[in-house]
Amino acid sequence: MAKQSATASPELPGSYERLGTRIQKIINSPTAQKAKAALIFRLPDESEEDWAQLLEEIAENDNVTLAWRDDGGVQIFWTVPKED
C-alpha cells in the first residue's frame, strides 16, 4: 500500500498580517502612488494594538509623514528621493 503524504495546511494569516495586507493594497493603488499619499482608517474589527504597531512601523521609514485626522483616519505622505 502506498503511503499518503501528509500535506501541511498553509497557515492562515494573523490579524496583523491581514491588516498589513489591506493597508499595503491601499498604499500600492495607482491613485495613491500617483499622489504619493494615502488615507487609511482602522476597521472596527481590527485590533488597536495591531493598528498602533503598523503605524509605528510605517512612521520609522525615511521620507514618510503621518498626519492624524480628527475623523480617526491617518493620512500617509511620502517622497521618493532622487537618485544620483
C-alpha positions as CSV (number, residue, x, y, z in Angstrom):
1,M,0.0,0.0,0.0
2,A,1.3,3.5,-0.9
3,K,1.8,5.8,2.0
4,Q,-0.2,9.0,1.9
5,S,2.0,12.0,2.4
6,A,0.7,14.5,5.0
7,T,0.1,17.8,3.3
8,A,0.8,20.7,5.6
9,S,-2.1,23.1,5.5
10,P,-1.0,26.7,4.9
11,E,-1.1,28.9,7.9
12,L,-3.8,31.4,7.9
13,P,-2.5,35.0,8.2
14,G,-2.9,36.6,11.7
15,S,-4.8,39.8,12.4
16,Y,-1.6,41.9,12.0
17,E,-0.8,40.3,8.6
18,R,-4.3,40.8,7.4
19,L,-4.2,44.5,8.4
20,G,-0.8,44.9,6.8
21,T,-2.0,43.4,3.5
22,R,-5.1,45.6,3.5
23,I,-3.0,48.8,4.1
24,Q,-0.4,47.7,1.5
25,K,-3.1,47.4,-1.1
26,I,-4.3,50.9,-0.4
27,I,-0.7,52.4,-0.5
28,N,0.1,50.5,-3.7
29,S,-3.0,51.5,-5.5
30,P,-2.4,53.6,-8.7
31,T,-4.2,56.6,-7.2
32,A,-2.1,56.6,-4.0
33,Q,1.1,56.0,-6.0
34,K,0.4,59.0,-8.3
35,A,-0.5,61.3,-5.3
36,K,2.3,59.9,-3.1
37,A,-0.3,59.9,-0.4
38,A,-2.9,57.5,1.1
39,L,-5.7,57.9,3.6
40,I,-6.2,54.9,5.9
41,F,-8.7,54.0,8.7
42,R,-8.7,51.3,11.3
43,L,-11.7,49.0,10.7
44,P,-13.9,48.2,13.8
45,D,-12.8,44.5,13.8
46,E,-9.1,45.4,13.7
47,S,-7.0,45.4,16.9
48,E,-5.9,48.8,18.3
49,E,-2.6,47.2,19.2
50,D,-2.1,45.9,15.6
51,W,-3.0,49.4,14.3
52,A,-0.6,51.2,16.6
53,Q,2.2,48.7,15.7
54,L,1.6,49.2,12.0
55,L,1.6,53.0,12.2
56,E,4.8,52.9,14.3
57,E,6.5,50.8,11.7
58,I,5.3,53.0,8.8
59,A,6.5,56.1,10.6
60,E,10.0,54.6,11.0
61,N,10.6,54.9,7.3
62,D,12.6,57.7,5.9
63,N,10.7,60.2,3.7
64,V,7.3,59.2,5.2
65,T,5.0,61.6,7.1
66,L,1.9,60.6,9.1
67,A,-0.9,63.0,9.8
68,W,-3.7,62.0,12.3
69,R,-7.1,63.4,11.3
70,D,-10.0,64.4,13.5
71,D,-12.2,61.7,11.9
72,G,-9.8,58.9,13.1
73,G,-8.1,58.5,9.7
74,V,-4.4,58.7,9.2
75,Q,-3.0,60.4,6.1
76,I,0.3,59.0,4.9
77,F,2.5,61.1,2.7
78,W,5.8,60.0,1.2
79,T,8.5,61.4,-1.1
80,V,10.7,59.4,-3.4
81,P,14.3,60.5,-3.1
82,K,16.0,61.4,-6.4
83,E,18.8,59.0,-7.4
84,D,22.2,60.5,-8.3
